[in-house]
Amino acid sequence: MAIISDYEEDQNEKKSSPSSSCTSPKTPMFTAAFNPQDPIRIVETVLDFLGKESNFLEKDTAEKEIFAVVKRAVEEKKRKKAEEEAKVKEENKSLKKEEVKANEEKVEEGENKEQSAKRVPNKGNGLDLEKYSWTQTLQEVNIQVPVPSGTKSRFVVCDIKKNHLKVGLKGLPPIIEGEPYKPVKVDDCYWSIEDQNTISILLTKHDQMDWWKSLVKGDPEIDTQKVEPENSKLSDLDAETRQTVEKMMFDQRQKKMGLPTSDEMQKQEILKKFMAEHPEMDFSKAKIA
């Protein structure tokens, strides 16, 4: 009986041992940290893990497969980098456009403010101010300065120089003082007292082809594009000067309407004539300088 008992115990031990051997092996875990400064390190860690835990490296195609994976990873990294650079470039381009647009709007706003600050000239193509008024032609500037009734010429201070003008009454602050908008011919300038209540001054322009925007620099300016010379005055000019003045006024009106000036129209006519004489040539990209 003792023998049978020992045999049964041996059989029970044998039965219990297979059950323990059937337990599935644990799957090895791979852990590694990726360092952007040393990207090749992660590859070495992966290969070391595969060599210890699998027979992957024994395959004939192992090298090619590893190379393909690394190649895809490198290409993916390059692609992402290119996308990031393109995005940054596009953002910088957009910012630059916005900056340029803002600057253009700022300049345009400044020009509009400057233009709006200019005043419409009076009937004499000058300006009526609080203490004096002035008118002009292409050759002369006439100034009217009101003074107290009964003022004598000996009380008047009128100092006219090529680049300086001072007008007023003795013992009082100057009514006008500053640099004329453009130089004057001192020998051809005059002043007088009219009706003992107005100082009348005649300034002869040194450059008789330009309209003055103001009497002295720093004073309110007029919009010279709205100047309207009298035809009777133009008729008094010699033919060459009158032609020049008429051309200047025509060009000002054309510019105001956004149309070509007389010089630009002449260039267009020359180009059209040349094109007609040379039909074999391609003028599709021709531009007028």
C-alpha positions in Angstrom: 0.0 0.0 0.0 2.9 2.3 0.7 4.3 1.7 -2.8 1.0 2.6 -4.4 0.7 5.7 -2.4 4.2 6.9 -3.4 3.4 6.2 -7.1 0.2 8.3 -6.9 2.1 11.2 -5.4 4.7 10.9 -8.2 1.9 11.0 -10.8 0.3 14.0 -9.3 3.6 15.9 -9.3 4.1 15.0 -13.0 0.6 16.2 -13.9 1.1 19.5 -12.1 4.4 20.2 -13.8 3.1 20.4 -17.4 0.5 22.9 -16.4 3.1 25.2 -15.2 5.2 24.7 -18.4 2.3 25.9 -20.5 2.3 29.4 -19.1 2.9 31.8 -22.0 6.2 33.8 -22.0 6.1 37.5 -21.2 6.5 39.9 -24.2 9.7 42.0 -23.8 9.1 45.7 -23.4 11.1 48.3 -25.4 11.7 51.8 -23.9 13.9 54.5 -25.1 14.1 58.3 -25.1 14.6 60.3 -28.3 17.2 63.0 -28.2 17.0 65.5 -31.1 20.6 66.4 -30.6 21.7 62.7 -31.1 19.0 61.1 -33.4 21.3 58.2 -34.3 21.3 57.0 -30.7 17.7 55.8 -30.9 18.5 53.7 -34.0 21.4 52.0 -32.1 19.1 51.3 -29.2 16.5 49.7 -31.5 19.0 47.5 -33.2 20.5 46.4 -29.9 17.0 45.5 -28.7 16.2 43.5 -31.9 19.4 41.7 -31.6 18.7 40.5 -28.1 15.0 39.9 -28.3 14.5 38.6 -31.8 16.1 37.0 -34.8 15.2 40.0 -37.1 18.9 40.8 -37.7 19.5 37.3 -39.0 17.2 37.9 -42.0 18.9 38.5 -45.4 16.7 41.6 -45.9 17.3 43.1 -42.5 19.8 45.7 -43.7 17.6 46.8 -46.5 14.5 47.1 -44.3 16.4 49.0 -41.7 17.9 51.3 -44.3 14.4 51.9 -45.8 12.9 52.8 -42.4 15.8 55.2 -41.6 15.5 56.7 -45.1 11.7 57.3 -44.6 12.3 58.8 -41.2 15.0 61.2 -42.7 12.8 62.1 -45.6 9.8 62.7 -43.2 12.0 65.0 -41.1 13.2 66.9 -44.1 9.6 67.3 -45.3 8.4 68.6 -42.0 11.3 71.0 -41.8 10.6 72.2 -45.4 6.9 72.7 -44.5 7.9 74.7 -41.4 10.3 76.9 -43.3 7.7 77.5 -46.0 5.2 78.4 -43.4 7.6 80.8 -41.7 8.5 82.3 -45.1 4.9 82.7 -46.0 4.1 84.3 -42.6 7.1 86.7 -43.1 5.9 87.5 -46.6 2.4 88.2 -45.4 3.8 90.4 -42.6 5.9 92.3 -45.1 2.9 92.8 -47.3 0.9 94.1 -44.4 3.8 96.4 -43.4 4.2 97.8 -46.9 0.4 98.3 -47.2 0.4 100.1 -43.8 3.2 102.3 -44.9 1.5 103.1 -48.2 -1.7 103.9 -46.4 0.2 106.1 -44.0 1.9 107.9 -46.9 -1.4 108.3 -48.7 -3.0 109.5 -45.6 -0.2 112.0 -45.1 -0.6 113.2 -48.7 -4.3 113.5 -48.3 -3.9 115.5 -45.2 -1.3 117.7 -46.9 -3.6 118.2 -49.9 -6.6 118.9 -47.7 -4.6 121.4 -45.7 -4.0 123.4 -48.9 -6.6 126.2 -49.5 -8.5 127.2 -52.6 -6.9 130.4 -54.0 -8.8 133.6 -54.1 -9.8 135.3 -57.4 -6.3 136.7 -57.7 -4.7 133.2 -57.4 -3.4 134.1 -53.9 -4.9 134.0 -50.5 -6.9 136.2 -48.1 -5.4 136.0 -44.6 -6.3 137.6 -41.3 -3.7 140.4 -41.4 -3.1 140.7 -45.1 -4.0 139.3 -48.5 -2.0 138.6 -51.6 -2.6 137.9 -55.3 -0.3 136.8 -58.1 0.4 136.4 -61.8 3.3 134.4 -63.2 5.4 137.6 -63.1 4.3 139.4 -60.0 2.9 139.2 -56.5 0.7 142.0 -55.1 0.3 142.3 -51.3 -2.4 144.4 -49.5 -1.8 145.0 -45.8 -4.5 147.0 -43.9 -3.2 149.5 -41.4 -4.9 152.1 -39.1 -6.5 155.0 -41.0 -4.2 158.0 -41.4 -1.0 156.0 -41.4 1.8 157.9 -43.1 4.6 156.4 -45.1 7.2 157.4 -42.5 5.6 155.0 -40.0 5.9 152.1 -42.4 8.6 149.4 -42.2 9.0 147.6 -45.5 12.2 145.8 -46.0 12.4 143.8 -49.3 15.4 141.6 -50.0 15.9 138.7 -52.4 15.2 136.1 -49.8 13.6 138.0 -47.0 10.5 140.2 -46.5 9.5 142.3 -43.5 6.4 144.5 -43.4 4.9 146.4 -40.5 4.7 149.6 -38.5 7.5 151.2 -36.5 7.5 150.2 -32.8 5.1 147.3 -33.4 5.7 143.6 -34.2 6.1 142.9 -37.9 2.8 142.0 -39.8 4.7 140.0 -42.3 8.2 138.6 -41.8 9.9 135.6 -43.4 11.5 134.1 -46.5 9.4 134.7 -49.7 8.2 131.4 -51.3 10.8 132.1 -54.0 13.4 134.8 -54.7 12.4 138.2 -55.9 14.0 140.9 -58.1 14.7 143.5 -55.4 15.2 146.4 -58.0 11.8 145.7 -59.5 9.9 145.7 -56.2 7.9 148.7 -54.9 5.6 149.6 -52.0 3.3 152.6 -51.3 0.5 153.8 -48.9 -3.0 153.7 -50.5 -5.7 155.9 -49.0 -3.7 156.1 -45.8 -5.0 152.8 -44.6 -3.4 150.1 -46.8 0.2 149.2 -47.5 0.4 148.1 -51.2 3.5 146.0 -52.2 4.6 144.8 -55.6 7.1 141.9 -55.7 8.6 140.9 -59.1 9.3 137.2 -59.2 12.8 136.1 -60.1 11.5 132.9 -61.7 8.4 133.9 -63.8 7.3 130.4 -64.7 6.0 129.2 -61.3 3.0 129.8 -59.2 3.7 130.6 -55.5 2.0 128.4 -53.0 2.4 131.0 -50.2 3.7 134.5 -49.8 6.3 133.5 -47.2 7.4 130.0 -46.3 5.5 128.7 -43.3 2.3 130.5 -44.2 -0.9 128.6 -45.3 -0.5 127.3 -48.8 -2.8 127.3 -51.8 -3.6 124.5 -54.2 -1.8 125.6 -57.3 -3.7 123.1 -59.4 -6.8 125.3 -58.9 -5.0 128.5 -60.1 -6.8 130.1 -63.0 -4.8 132.7 -64.9 -6.7 135.4 -66.7 -6.8 135.1 -70.4 -6.3 138.8 -70.8 -3.1 138.5 -68.9 -1.9 135.7 -71.1 -2.5 137.7 -74.1 -0.1 140.3 -72.8 2.8 137.8 -72.9 5.0 137.1 -75.8 4.2 134.1 -78.0 6.8 131.8 -76.6 6.0 132.5 -72.9 2.2 132.3 -73.6 2.7 128.9 -75.3 4.7 127.7 -72.3 2.1 128.9 -69.8 -0.7 127.4 -71.8 1.2 124.1 -72.0 1.8 124.1 -68.2 -1.9 124.8 -67.4 -3.0 122.0 -69.9 -0.6 119.6 -68.2 -1.9 120.5 -64.8 -5.5 119.8 -65.9 -4.5 116.5 -67.5 -2.7 115.3 -64.4 -5.7 116.3 -62.2 -7.9 114.1 -64.4 -5.4 111.3 -64.5 -4.8 111.8 -68.3 -1.4 112.0 -70.1 0.4 115.3 -70.3 1.4 116.9 -73.6 4.9 115.4 -73.5 3.4 111.9 -72.8 0.9 112.4 -75.7 3.7 113.4 -78.0 5.7 110.2 -77.1 2.6 108.1 -77.7 2.2 109.6 -81.2 5.8 109.0 -82.0 5.5 105.4 -80.9 2.3 104.9 -82.9 3.9 106.3 -86.0 7.0 104.1 -85.5 4.7 101.0 -85.1 2.9 101.9 -88.3 6.1 102.1 -90.2 7.5 98.8 -88.8 4.5 96.3 -88.8 7.0 93.4 -88.7 8.2 94.2 -85.2 6.5 93.1 -82.0 5.5 96.1 -79.8 3.3 94.1 -77.3 5.8 94.8 -74.5 6.8 98.3 -75.5 6.6 100.9 -72.7 6.8 104.7 -72.9 9.7 105.8 -70.6 
